[in-house]
Amino acid sequence: MNKKTEKLKKQLLALLKKEAFREGEIVLSSGKTSPFYIDGRCVTLNAEGAYLTAALMFDILKKEKFEAAGGLTLGADPIVGALAAVSFIKKKPFKTFIIRKTPKAHGRRRQIEGPSLKAGSRVILVDDVATSGKSFVESIEILRQEGFLVDTALCIVDRQEGAAGALAQKNCQLISLFTPQDLGINL
């Protein structure tokens, strides 16, 4: 990791700790109770956080061969927009997409929104926080039904509560920028 990337990562970690990390019992979307919560949108919907997230993810993706990056609404939405902008600024623009939870009921009735993508193309998934991997797995299934190759998922924080294993069962690797240990949580 070069010094610029290290600096960006330190800045994003500080922002996560300040804006997104909360200690205290909370019920997660899985129904499981947790002693801490990470609200990634508090960072990805913040101008600095959006840039830092996209710049760090772009740094990981810049050497990959893929057609587009995207993910399930709502966690992926701000990341996808920022990634598109950063990829353009860095002169390696790539397409992005958002997956609706259900297909749109009117218009083109699409579930995958964004520029047209070719079936058979490799796409990369992104999200803010991975816990059980349910959102990623749902996204993989939707994308594969449309004929896309999905073998990589990228998130800001992997809570290390099963997401990597769930994705591995789908032949998809999970890459995270941070783990709970980076936030001072020992599991």
ABEGO torsion letter per residue (X at the ends): XBAAAAAAAAAAAAAAAAAABBBEBBBBAAGBBBABBBBAAAAAABAAAAAAAAAAAAAAAAABBBABBBBBOAAAAAAAAAAAAAAAAAGBBBBBBBBBABBBABEAGBABBEBBBBBGBBBBBBBABBBAGAAAAAAAAAAAAAGBBBABBBBABBAGAGAAAAAAAAGBBBBBABBAAAAGBBX
